[in-house]
Amino acid sequence: MAGFVHEDINVDELRKIHALIEQHAGRQVDVAATCGLGRRPSPEQAWDAMDKTVELLTEPVAQEART
């Protein structure tokens, strides 16, 4: 489990982080928000993190990024 999805990071940067984590782990990892959604000061931030997670996971990390 890799908790790296954050409302202040754009999806392109999240893709790079995801690829880097999987490269270092040597395998696919599950994706989660940082610090839990319930700790966000506003519901909009939680929704933003969830929306970014969906967008991130609908376009998988390129295979070459994993090697």
N, CA, C and O atoms as a Tripos MOL2 file, in Angstrom:
@<TRIPOS>MOLECULE
protein
  268   267    67     0     0
PROTEIN
NO_CHARGES

@<TRIPOS>ATOM
      1 N           0.8560   -1.1690    0.0000 N.3       1 MET1
      2 CA          0.0000    0.0000    0.0000 C.3       1 MET1
      3 C           0.8990    1.2280    0.0000 C.2       1 MET1
      4 O           1.8070    1.3510    0.8220 O.2       1 MET1
      5 N           0.6330    2.1260   -0.9280 N.am      2 ALA2
      6 CA          1.4110    3.3640   -1.0100 C.3       2 ALA2
      7 C           0.4680    4.5470   -0.8530 C.2       2 ALA2
      8 O          -0.3420    4.8210   -1.7390 O.2       2 ALA2
      9 N           0.5680    5.2390    0.2540 N.am      3 GLY3
     10 CA         -0.2960    6.3820    0.5240 C.3       3 GLY3
     11 C           0.3670    7.6720    0.0760 C.2       3 GLY3
     12 O           1.0490    8.3300    0.8600 O.2       3 GLY3
     13 N           0.1670    8.0330   -1.1850 N.am      4 PHE4
     14 CA          0.8360    9.2130   -1.7200 C.3       4 PHE4
     15 C          -0.0920   10.1880   -2.4350 C.2       4 PHE4
     16 O           0.3570   11.2590   -2.8430 O.2       4 PHE4
     17 N          -1.3600    9.8580   -2.5990 N.am      5 VAL5
     18 CA         -2.2830   10.7570   -3.2990 C.3       5 VAL5
     19 C          -2.6550   11.9090   -2.3710 C.2       5 VAL5
     20 O          -3.1980   11.7000   -1.2870 O.2       5 VAL5
     21 N          -2.3540   13.1210   -2.8140 N.am      6 HIS6
     22 CA         -2.5770   14.3130   -1.9950 C.3       6 HIS6
     23 C          -3.2300   15.3850   -2.8490 C.2       6 HIS6
     24 O          -2.9230   15.5240   -4.0330 O.2       6 HIS6
     25 N          -4.1280   16.1390   -2.2420 N.am      7 GLU7
     26 CA         -4.8830   17.1500   -2.9930 C.3       7 GLU7
     27 C          -4.0100   18.2720   -3.5370 C.2       7 GLU7
     28 O          -4.4200   18.9560   -4.4750 O.2       7 GLU7
     29 N          -2.8250   18.4820   -2.9830 N.am      8 ASP8
     30 CA         -1.9480   19.5550   -3.4500 C.3       8 ASP8
     31 C          -0.9860   19.1240   -4.5650 C.2       8 ASP8
     32 O          -0.1880   19.9330   -5.0390 O.2       8 ASP8
     33 N          -1.0570   17.8620   -4.9810 N.am      9 ILE9
     34 CA         -0.1720   17.3570   -6.0370 C.3       9 ILE9
     35 C          -1.0160   17.0340   -7.2600 C.2       9 ILE9
     36 O          -2.0310   16.3460   -7.1530 O.2       9 ILE9
     37 N          -0.5940   17.5370   -8.4420 N.am     10 ASN10
     38 CA         -1.3820   17.2790   -9.6540 C.3      10 ASN10
     39 C          -1.1910   15.8400  -10.1350 C.2      10 ASN10
     40 O          -0.2560   15.1520   -9.7270 O.2      10 ASN10
     41 N          -2.0830   15.4110  -10.9960 N.am     11 VAL11
     42 CA         -2.1170   14.0050  -11.4280 C.3      11 VAL11
     43 C          -0.8510   13.6180  -12.1800 C.2      11 VAL11
     44 O          -0.3820   12.4890  -12.0330 O.2      11 VAL11
     45 N          -0.2860   14.5130  -12.9760 N.am     12 ASP12
     46 CA          0.9540   14.1850  -13.6910 C.3      12 ASP12
     47 C           2.0860   13.8870  -12.7050 C.2      12 ASP12
     48 O           2.8490   12.9410  -12.9020 O.2      12 ASP12
     49 N           2.1920   14.6790  -11.6650 N.am     13 GLU13
     50 CA          3.2080   14.4190  -10.6420 C.3      13 GLU13
     51 C           2.9060   13.1390   -9.8730 C.2      13 GLU13
     52 O           3.8200   12.3950   -9.5170 O.2      13 GLU13
     53 N           1.6230   12.8820   -9.6160 N.am     14 LEU14
     54 CA          1.2490   11.6350   -8.9300 C.3      14 LEU14
     55 C           1.6270   10.4180   -9.7610 C.2      14 LEU14
     56 O           2.0460    9.3980   -9.2140 O.2      14 LEU14
     57 N           1.4820   10.5190  -11.0810 N.am     15 ARG15
     58 CA          1.8900    9.4010  -11.9520 C.3      15 ARG15
     59 C           3.3910    9.1380  -11.8280 C.2      15 ARG15
     60 O           3.8260    7.9870  -11.7800 O.2      15 ARG15
     61 N           4.1690   10.2070  -11.7780 N.am     16 LYS16
     62 CA          5.6230   10.0510  -11.6290 C.3      16 LYS16
     63 C           5.9540    9.4070  -10.2820 C.2      16 LYS16
     64 O           6.7990    8.5160  -10.2020 O.2      16 LYS16
     65 N           5.2910    9.8590   -9.2440 N.am     17 ILE17
     66 CA          5.5200    9.2890   -7.9130 C.3      17 ILE17
     67 C           5.1240    7.8200   -7.8890 C.2      17 ILE17
     68 O           5.8420    6.9870   -7.3360 O.2      17 ILE17
     69 N           3.9730    7.5010   -8.4940 N.am     18 HIS18
     70 CA          3.4960    6.1170   -8.5620 C.3      18 HIS18
     71 C           4.5200    5.2300   -9.2630 C.2      18 HIS18
     72 O           4.8470    4.1470   -8.7800 O.2      18 HIS18
     73 N           5.0250    5.6980  -10.4100 N.am     19 ALA19
     74 CA          6.0150    4.9230  -11.1640 C.3      19 ALA19
     75 C           7.2790    4.7200  -10.3380 C.2      19 ALA19
     76 O           7.8540    3.6310  -10.3320 O.2      19 ALA19
     77 N           7.7070    5.7560   -9.6490 N.am     20 LEU20
     78 CA          8.9180    5.6610   -8.8340 C.3      20 LEU20
     79 C           8.7390    4.6620   -7.6910 C.2      20 LEU20
     80 O           9.6360    3.8660   -7.4100 O.2      20 LEU20
     81 N           7.5970    4.7060   -7.0450 N.am     21 ILE21
     82 CA          7.3240    3.7690   -5.9470 C.3      21 ILE21
     83 C           7.3210    2.3360   -6.4620 C.2      21 ILE21
     84 O           7.9230    1.4500   -5.8550 O.2      21 ILE21
     85 N           6.6380    2.1110   -7.5920 N.am     22 GLU22
     86 CA          6.5800    0.7490   -8.1280 C.3      22 GLU22
     87 C           7.9470    0.2810   -8.6150 C.2      22 GLU22
     88 O           8.2820   -0.8980   -8.5000 O.2      22 GLU22
     89 N           8.7260    1.1970   -9.1540 N.am     23 GLN23
     90 CA         10.0760    0.8410   -9.5930 C.3      23 GLN23
     91 C          10.9150    0.3800   -8.3950 C.2      23 GLN23
     92 O          11.6130   -0.6310   -8.4780 O.2      23 GLN23
     93 N          10.8480    1.1070   -7.3070 N.am     24 HIS24
     94 CA         11.6390    0.7560   -6.1270 C.3      24 HIS24
     95 C          11.0820   -0.4680   -5.4060 C.2      24 HIS24
     96 O          11.8370   -1.2420   -4.8170 O.2      24 HIS24
     97 N           9.7660   -0.6430   -5.4510 N.am     25 ALA25
     98 CA          9.1600   -1.8200   -4.8160 C.3      25 ALA25
     99 C           9.3700   -3.0730   -5.6500 C.2      25 ALA25
    100 O           9.3490   -4.1880   -5.1270 O.2      25 ALA25
    101 N           9.5730   -2.8850   -6.9560 N.am     26 GLY26
    102 CA          9.7500   -4.0290   -7.8400 C.3      26 GLY26
    103 C           8.4550   -4.7660   -8.1290 C.2      26 GLY26
    104 O           8.4710   -5.9220   -8.5520 O.2      26 GLY26
    105 N           7.3290   -4.0940   -7.8990 N.am     27 ARG27
    106 CA          6.0200   -4.7080   -8.1250 C.3      27 ARG27
    107 C           4.9560   -3.6220   -8.1640 C.2      27 ARG27
    108 O           5.2230   -2.4610   -7.8530 O.2      27 ARG27
    109 N           3.7470   -4.0130   -8.5480 N.am     28 GLN28
    110 CA          2.6270   -3.0930   -8.4900 C.3      28 GLN28
    111 C           2.2470   -2.8650   -7.0310 C.2      28 GLN28
    112 O           2.3350   -3.7740   -6.2050 O.2      28 GLN28
    113 N           1.8230   -1.6450   -6.7260 N.am     29 VAL29
    114 CA          1.3980   -1.3310   -5.3650 C.3      29 VAL29
    115 C          -0.0350   -0.8150   -5.3780 C.2      29 VAL29
    116 O          -0.4880   -0.2280   -6.3610 O.2      29 VAL29
    117 N          -0.7370   -1.0380   -4.2810 N.am     30 ASP30
    118 CA         -2.0540   -0.4410   -4.1070 C.3      30 ASP30
    119 C          -1.8560    1.0410   -3.7910 C.2      30 ASP30
    120 O          -0.8340    1.4450   -3.2360 O.2      30 ASP30
    121 N          -2.8520    1.8310   -4.1560 N.am     31 VAL31
    122 CA         -2.7590    3.2840   -4.0280 C.3      31 VAL31
    123 C          -3.7410    3.7760   -2.9730 C.2      31 VAL31
    124 O          -4.8780    3.3100   -2.8950 O.2      31 VAL31
    125 N          -3.2800    4.7290   -2.1640 N.am     32 ALA32
    126 CA         -4.1380    5.3220   -1.1360 C.3      32 ALA32
    127 C          -3.8070    6.7990   -0.9950 C.2      32 ALA32
    128 O          -2.7730    7.2730   -1.4640 O.2      32 ALA32
    129 N          -4.7050    7.5060   -0.3420 N.am     33 ALA33
    130 CA         -4.4590    8.9060   -0.0170 C.3      33 ALA33
    131 C          -3.4860    8.9840    1.1560 C.2      33 ALA33
    132 O          -3.3570    8.0440    1.9410 O.2      33 ALA33
    133 N          -2.8130   10.1100    1.2560 N.am     34 THR34
    134 CA         -1.9440   10.3270    2.4110 C.3      34 THR34
    135 C          -2.7990   10.5850    3.6390 C.2      34 THR34
    136 O          -3.7950   11.3040    3.5590 O.2      34 THR34
    137 N          -2.4330   10.0230    4.7460 N.am     35 CYS35
    138 CA         -2.9770   10.3740    6.0550 C.3      35 CYS35
    139 C          -4.4840   10.1400    6.2380 C.2      35 CYS35
    140 O          -5.0370   10.5760    7.2480 O.2      35 CYS35
    141 N          -5.1450    9.4900    5.3290 N.am     36 GLY36
    142 CA         -6.5720    9.2140    5.4980 C.3      36 GLY36
    143 C          -7.4570   10.3680    5.0800 C.2      36 GLY36
    144 O          -7.1410   11.5310    5.3300 O.2      36 GLY36
    145 N          -8.5590   10.0430    4.4480 N.am     37 LEU37
    146 CA         -9.4520   11.0750    3.9200 C.3      37 LEU37
    147 C         -10.1840   11.8250    5.0220 C.2      37 LEU37
    148 O         -10.4980   13.0030    4.8490 O.2      37 LEU37
    149 N         -10.4600   11.1900    6.1330 N.am     38 GLY38
    150 CA        -11.1940   11.8260    7.2180 C.3      38 GLY38
    151 C         -10.4250   12.9260    7.9290 C.2      38 GLY38
    152 O         -11.0140   13.7020    8.6830 O.2      38 GLY38
    153 N          -9.1340   13.0060    7.7040 N.am     39 ARG39
    154 CA         -8.3250   14.0410    8.3530 C.3      39 ARG39
    155 C          -8.2640   15.3270    7.5480 C.2      39 ARG39
    156 O          -7.6680   16.3070    7.9960 O.2      39 ARG39
    157 N          -8.8650   15.3400    6.3790 N.am     40 ARG40
    158 CA         -8.8710   16.5580    5.5720 C.3      40 ARG40
    159 C          -9.7450   17.6080    6.2430 C.2      40 ARG40
    160 O         -10.7980   17.2740    6.7870 O.2      40 ARG40
    161 N          -9.3220   18.8900    6.2140 N.am     41 PRO41
    162 CA        -10.1130   19.9270    6.8720 C.3      41 PRO41
    163 C         -11.4310   20.2390    6.1630 C.2      41 PRO41
    164 O         -12.3300   20.8320    6.7570 O.2      41 PRO41
    165 N         -11.5450   19.8440    4.9050 N.am     42 SER42
    166 CA        -12.8030   20.0920    4.1960 C.3      42 SER42
    167 C         -13.1610   18.8910    3.3350 C.2      42 SER42
    168 O         -12.2730   18.1930    2.8450 O.2      42 SER42
    169 N         -14.4490   18.6440    3.1460 N.am     43 PRO43
    170 CA        -14.8700   17.5350    2.2810 C.3      43 PRO43
    171 C         -14.3720   17.6960    0.8420 C.2      43 PRO43
    172 O         -14.1310   16.7070    0.1500 O.2      43 PRO43
    173 N         -14.2220   18.9380    0.4010 N.am     44 GLU44
    174 CA        -13.7430   19.1690   -0.9670 C.3      44 GLU44
    175 C         -12.3460   18.5970   -1.1730 C.2      44 GLU44
    176 O         -12.0410   18.0720   -2.2440 O.2      44 GLU44
    177 N         -11.5000   18.6930   -0.1600 N.am     45 GLN45
    178 CA        -10.1570   18.1360   -0.2760 C.3      45 GLN45
    179 C         -10.1920   16.6180   -0.3340 C.2      45 GLN45
    180 O          -9.4140   16.0090   -1.0690 O.2      45 GLN45
    181 N         -11.0660   16.0100    0.4150 N.am     46 ALA46
    182 CA        -11.2060   14.5490    0.3700 C.3      46 ALA46
    183 C         -11.7080   14.1130   -1.0000 C.2      46 ALA46
    184 O         -11.1930   13.1570   -1.5810 O.2      46 ALA46
    185 N         -12.7120   14.8150   -1.5160 N.am     47 TRP47
    186 CA        -13.2240   14.4860   -2.8540 C.3      47 TRP47
    187 C         -12.1450   14.6820   -3.9140 C.2      47 TRP47
    188 O         -12.0440   13.8850   -4.8460 O.2      47 TRP47
    189 N         -11.3360   15.7340   -3.7830 N.am     48 ASP48
    190 CA        -10.2660   15.9710   -4.7450 C.3      48 ASP48
    191 C          -9.2750   14.8150   -4.7390 C.2      48 ASP48
    192 O          -8.8530   14.3540   -5.7990 O.2      48 ASP48
    193 N          -8.9020   14.3440   -3.5580 N.am     49 ALA49
    194 CA         -7.9730   13.2180   -3.4660 C.3      49 ALA49
    195 C          -8.5830   11.9630   -4.0860 C.2      49 ALA49
    196 O          -7.8860   11.2100   -4.7670 O.2      49 ALA49
    197 N          -9.8670   11.7310   -3.8600 N.am     50 MET50
    198 CA        -10.5200   10.5600   -4.4580 C.3      50 MET50
    199 C         -10.6160   10.6910   -5.9740 C.2      50 MET50
    200 O         -10.3920    9.7170   -6.6930 O.2      50 MET50
    201 N         -10.9440   11.8800   -6.4650 N.am     51 ASP51
    202 CA        -11.0090   12.1020   -7.9120 C.3      51 ASP51
    203 C          -9.6450   11.8820   -8.5590 C.2      51 ASP51
    204 O          -9.5550   11.2860   -9.6320 O.2      51 ASP51
    205 N          -8.5980   12.3530   -7.9200 N.am     52 LYS52
    206 CA         -7.2510   12.1540   -8.4530 C.3      52 LYS52
    207 C          -6.8590   10.6820   -8.4470 C.2      52 LYS52
    208 O          -6.1770   10.2170   -9.3600 O.2      52 LYS52
    209 N          -7.2830    9.9520   -7.4300 N.am     53 THR53
    210 CA         -6.9960    8.5210   -7.3780 C.3      53 THR53
    211 C          -7.6610    7.7960   -8.5430 C.2      53 THR53
    212 O          -7.0400    6.9510   -9.1890 O.2      53 THR53
    213 N          -8.9150    8.1240   -8.8090 N.am     54 VAL54
    214 CA         -9.6200    7.5090   -9.9390 C.3      54 VAL54
    215 C          -8.9020    7.8280  -11.2440 C.2      54 VAL54
    216 O          -8.6720    6.9380  -12.0620 O.2      54 VAL54
    217 N          -8.5490    9.0960  -11.4400 N.am     55 GLU55
    218 CA         -7.8590    9.4860  -12.6670 C.3      55 GLU55
    219 C          -6.5070    8.7890  -12.7840 C.2      55 GLU55
    220 O          -6.1250    8.3420  -13.8650 O.2      55 GLU55
    221 N          -5.8010    8.7000  -11.6900 N.am     56 LEU56
    222 CA         -4.4970    8.0410  -11.6780 C.3      56 LEU56
    223 C          -4.6060    6.5660  -12.0540 C.2      56 LEU56
    224 O          -3.7750    6.0490  -12.8000 O.2      56 LEU56
    225 N          -5.6230    5.8970  -11.5400 N.am     57 LEU57
    226 CA         -5.7470    4.4560  -11.7540 C.3      57 LEU57
    227 C          -6.4320    4.0890  -13.0610 C.2      57 LEU57
    228 O          -6.3970    2.9230  -13.4570 O.2      57 LEU57
    229 N          -7.0500    5.0360  -13.7400 N.am     58 THR58
    230 CA         -7.6650    4.7130  -15.0260 C.3      58 THR58
    231 C          -6.6340    4.6800  -16.1370 C.2      58 THR58
    232 O          -6.9050    4.1570  -17.2180 O.2      58 THR58
    233 N          -5.4540    5.2320  -15.8870 N.am     59 GLU59
    234 CA         -4.3590    5.1430  -16.8330 C.3      59 GLU59
    235 C          -3.1670    4.5540  -16.0930 C.2      59 GLU59
    236 O          -2.4200    5.2760  -15.4340 O.2      59 GLU59
    237 N          -2.9890    3.2410  -16.2040 N.am     60 PRO60
    238 CA         -1.9440    2.5620  -15.4330 C.3      60 PRO60
    239 C          -0.5420    3.1060  -15.7530 C.2      60 PRO60
    240 O          -0.3100    3.6960  -16.8090 O.2      60 PRO60
    241 N           0.3640    2.8920  -14.8220 N.am     61 VAL61
    242 CA          1.7540    3.2810  -15.0100 C.3      61 VAL61
    243 C           2.3210    2.5060  -16.1870 C.2      61 VAL61
    244 O           2.1180    1.2970  -16.3010 O.2      61 VAL61
    245 N           3.0240    3.1990  -17.0500 N.am     62 ALA62
    246 CA          3.6190    2.5530  -18.2230 C.3      62 ALA62
    247 C           4.5880    1.4620  -17.7740 C.2      62 ALA62
    248 O           5.2870    1.6160  -16.7720 O.2      62 ALA62
    249 N           4.6230    0.3780  -18.5110 N.am     63 GLN63
    250 CA          5.4850   -0.7530  -18.1680 C.3      63 GLN63
    251 C           6.9480   -0.3340  -18.0740 C.2      63 GLN63
    252 O           7.6630   -0.7900  -17.1820 O.2      63 GLN63
    253 N           7.4050    0.5370  -18.9890 N.am     64 GLU64
    254 CA          8.8130    0.9360  -18.9570 C.3      64 GLU64
    255 C           9.1540    1.7200  -17.6910 C.2      64 GLU64
    256 O          10.3170    1.7590  -17.2910 O.2      64 GLU64
    257 N           8.1720    2.3360  -17.0620 N.am     65 ALA65
    258 CA          8.4140    3.0540  -15.8160 C.3      65 ALA65
    259 C           8.6460    2.0960  -14.6640 C.2      65 ALA65
    260 O           9.2180    2.4750  -13.6420 O.2      65 ALA65
    261 N           8.2050    0.8540  -14.8240 N.am     66 ARG66
    262 CA          8.3410   -0.1380  -13.7490 C.3      66 ARG66
    263 C           9.6610   -0.8690  -13.7900 C.2      66 ARG66
    264 O           9.9950   -1.5950  -12.8540 O.2      66 ARG66
    265 N          10.4060   -0.6960  -14.8360 N.am     67 THR67
    266 CA         11.6550   -1.4600  -14.9500 C.3      67 THR67
    267 C          12.8610   -0.6250  -14.6120 C.2      67 THR67
    268 O          13.9870   -1.1200  -14.6600 O.2      67 THR67
@<TRIPOS>BOND
     1     1     2 1
     2     2     3 1
     3     3     4 2
     4     3     5 am
     5     5     6 1
     6     6     7 1
     7     7     8 2
     8     7     9 am
     9     9    10 1
    10    10    11 1
    11    11    12 2
    12    11    13 am
    13    13    14 1
    14    14    15 1
    15    15    16 2
    16    15    17 am
    17    17    18 1
    18    18    19 1
    19    19    20 2
    20    19    21 am
    21    21    22 1
    22    22    23 1
    23    23    24 2
    24    23    25 am
    25    25    26 1
    26    26    27 1
    27    27    28 2
    28    27    29 am
    29    29    30 1
    30    30    31 1
    31    31    32 2
    32    31    33 am
    33    33    34 1
    34    34    35 1
    35    35    36 2
    36    35    37 am
    37    37    38 1
    38    38    39 1
    39    39    40 2
    40    39    41 am
    41    41    42 1
    42    42    43 1
    43    43    44 2
    44    43    45 am
    45    45    46 1
    46    46    47 1
    47    47    48 2
    48    47    49 am
    49    49    50 1
    50    50    51 1
    51    51    52 2
    52    51    53 am
    53    53    54 1
    54    54    55 1
    55    55    56 2
    56    55    57 am
    57    57    58 1
    58    58    59 1
    59    59    60 2
    60    59    61 am
    61    61    62 1
    62    62    63 1
    63    63    64 2
    64    63    65 am
    65    65    66 1
    66    66    67 1
    67    67    68 2
    68    67    69 am
    69    69    70 1
    70    70    71 1
    71    71    72 2
    72    71    73 am
    73    73    74 1
    74    74    75 1
    75    75    76 2
    76    75    77 am
    77    77    78 1
    78    78    79 1
    79    79    80 2
    80    79    81 am
    81    81    82 1
    82    82    83 1
    83    83    84 2
    84    83    85 am
    85    85    86 1
    86    86    87 1
    87    87    88 2
    88    87    89 am
    89    89    90 1
    90    90    91 1
    91    91    92 2
    92    91    93 am
    93    93    94 1
    94    94    95 1
    95    95    96 2
    96    95    97 am
    97    97    98 1
    98    98    99 1
    99    99   100 2
   100    99   101 am
   101   101   102 1
   102   102   103 1
   103   103   104 2
   104   103   105 am
   105   105   106 1
   106   106   107 1
   107   107   108 2
   108   107   109 am
   109   109   110 1
   110   110   111 1
   111   111   112 2
   112   111   113 am
   113   113   114 1
   114   114   115 1
   115   115   116 2
   116   115   117 am
   117   117   118 1
   118   118   119 1
   119   119   120 2
   120   119   121 am
   121   121   122 1
   122   122   123 1
   123   123   124 2
   124   123   125 am
   125   125   126 1
   126   126   127 1
   127   127   128 2
   128   127   129 am
   129   129   130 1
   130   130   131 1
   131   131   132 2
   132   131   133 am
   133   133   134 1
   134   134   135 1
   135   135   136 2
   136   135   137 am
   137   137   138 1
   138   138   139 1
   139   139   140 2
   140   139   141 am
   141   141   142 1
   142   142   143 1
   143   143   144 2
   144   143   145 am
   145   145   146 1
   146   146   147 1
   147   147   148 2
   148   147   149 am
   149   149   150 1
   150   150   151 1
   151   151   152 2
   152   151   153 am
   153   153   154 1
   154   154   155 1
   155   155   156 2
   156   155   157 am
   157   157   158 1
   158   158   159 1
   159   159   160 2
   160   159   161 am
   161   161   162 1
   162   162   163 1
   163   163   164 2
   164   163   165 am
   165   165   166 1
   166   166   167 1
   167   167   168 2
   168   167   169 am
   169   169   170 1
   170   170   171 1
   171   171   172 2
   172   171   173 am
   173   173   174 1
   174   174   175 1
   175   175   176 2
   176   175   177 am
   177   177   178 1
   178   178   179 1
   179   179   180 2
   180   179   181 am
   181   181   182 1
   182   182   183 1
   183   183   184 2
   184   183   185 am
   185   185   186 1
   186   186   187 1
   187   187   188 2
   188   187   189 am
   189   189   190 1
   190   190   191 1
   191   191   192 2
   192   191   193 am
   193   193   194 1
   194   194   195 1
   195   195   196 2
   196   195   197 am
   197   197   198 1
   198   198   199 1
   199   199   200 2
   200   199   201 am
   201   201   202 1
   202   202   203 1
   203   203   204 2
   204   203   205 am
   205   205   206 1
   206   206   207 1
   207   207   208 2
   208   207   209 am
   209   209   210 1
   210   210   211 1
   211   211   212 2
   212   211   213 am
   213   213   214 1
   214   214   215 1
   215   215   216 2
   216   215   217 am
   217   217   218 1
   218   218   219 1
   219   219   220 2
   220   219   221 am
   221   221   222 1
   222   222   223 1
   223   223   224 2
   224   223   225 am
   225   225   226 1
   226   226   227 1
   227   227   228 2
   228   227   229 am
   229   229   230 1
   230   230   231 1
   231   231   232 2
   232   231   233 am
   233   233   234 1
   234   234   235 1
   235   235   236 2
   236   235   237 am
   237   237   238 1
   238   238   239 1
   239   239   240 2
   240   239   241 am
   241   241   242 1
   242   242   243 1
   243   243   244 2
   244   243   245 am
   245   245   246 1
   246   246   247 1
   247   247   248 2
   248   247   249 am
   249   249   250 1
   250   250   251 1
   251   251   252 2
   252   251   253 am
   253   253   254 1
   254   254   255 1
   255   255   256 2
   256   255   257 am
   257   257   258 1
   258   258   259 1
   259   259   260 2
   260   259   261 am
   261   261   262 1
   262   262   263 1
   263   263   264 2
   264   263   265 am
   265   265   266 1
   266   266   267 1
   267   267   268 2
@<TRIPOS>SUBSTRUCTURE
     1 MET1         2 RESIDUE 1 A MET
     2 ALA2         6 RESIDUE 1 A ALA
     3 GLY3        10 RESIDUE 1 A GLY
     4 PHE4        14 RESIDUE 1 A PHE
     5 VAL5        18 RESIDUE 1 A VAL
     6 HIS6        22 RESIDUE 1 A HIS
     7 GLU7        26 RESIDUE 1 A GLU
     8 ASP8        30 RESIDUE 1 A ASP
     9 ILE9        34 RESIDUE 1 A ILE
    10 ASN10       38 RESIDUE 1 A ASN
    11 VAL11       42 RESIDUE 1 A VAL
    12 ASP12       46 RESIDUE 1 A ASP
    13 GLU13       50 RESIDUE 1 A GLU
    14 LEU14       54 RESIDUE 1 A LEU
    15 ARG15       58 RESIDUE 1 A ARG
    16 LYS16       62 RESIDUE 1 A LYS
    17 ILE17       66 RESIDUE 1 A ILE
    18 HIS18       70 RESIDUE 1 A HIS
    19 ALA19       74 RESIDUE 1 A ALA
    20 LEU20       78 RESIDUE 1 A LEU
    21 ILE21       82 RESIDUE 1 A ILE
    22 GLU22       86 RESIDUE 1 A GLU
    23 GLN23       90 RESIDUE 1 A GLN
    24 HIS24       94 RESIDUE 1 A HIS
    25 ALA25       98 RESIDUE 1 A ALA
    26 GLY26      102 RESIDUE 1 A GLY
    27 ARG27      106 RESIDUE 1 A ARG
    28 GLN28      110 RESIDUE 1 A GLN
    29 VAL29      114 RESIDUE 1 A VAL
    30 ASP30      118 RESIDUE 1 A ASP
    31 VAL31      122 RESIDUE 1 A VAL
    32 ALA32      126 RESIDUE 1 A ALA
    33 ALA33      130 RESIDUE 1 A ALA
    34 THR34      134 RESIDUE 1 A THR
    35 CYS35      138 RESIDUE 1 A CYS
    36 GLY36      142 RESIDUE 1 A GLY
    37 LEU37      146 RESIDUE 1 A LEU
    38 GLY38      150 RESIDUE 1 A GLY
    39 ARG39      154 RESIDUE 1 A ARG
    40 ARG40      158 RESIDUE 1 A ARG
    41 PRO41      162 RESIDUE 1 A PRO
    42 SER42      166 RESIDUE 1 A SER
    43 PRO43      170 RESIDUE 1 A PRO
    44 GLU44      174 RESIDUE 1 A GLU
    45 GLN45      178 RESIDUE 1 A GLN
    46 ALA46      182 RESIDUE 1 A ALA
    47 TRP47      186 RESIDUE 1 A TRP
    48 ASP48      190 RESIDUE 1 A ASP
    49 ALA49      194 RESIDUE 1 A ALA
    50 MET50      198 RESIDUE 1 A MET
    51 ASP51      202 RESIDUE 1 A ASP
    52 LYS52      206 RESIDUE 1 A LYS
    53 THR53      210 RESIDUE 1 A THR
    54 VAL54      214 RESIDUE 1 A VAL
    55 GLU55      218 RESIDUE 1 A GLU
    56 LEU56      222 RESIDUE 1 A LEU
    57 LEU57      226 RESIDUE 1 A LEU
    58 THR58      230 RESIDUE 1 A THR
    59 GLU59      234 RESIDUE 1 A GLU
    60 PRO60      238 RESIDUE 1 A PRO
    61 VAL61      242 RESIDUE 1 A VAL
    62 ALA62      246 RESIDUE 1 A ALA
    63 GLN63      250 RESIDUE 1 A GLN
    64 GLU64      254 RESIDUE 1 A GLU
    65 ALA65      258 RESIDUE 1 A ALA
    66 ARG66      262 RESIDUE 1 A ARG
    67 THR67      266 RESIDUE 1 A THR
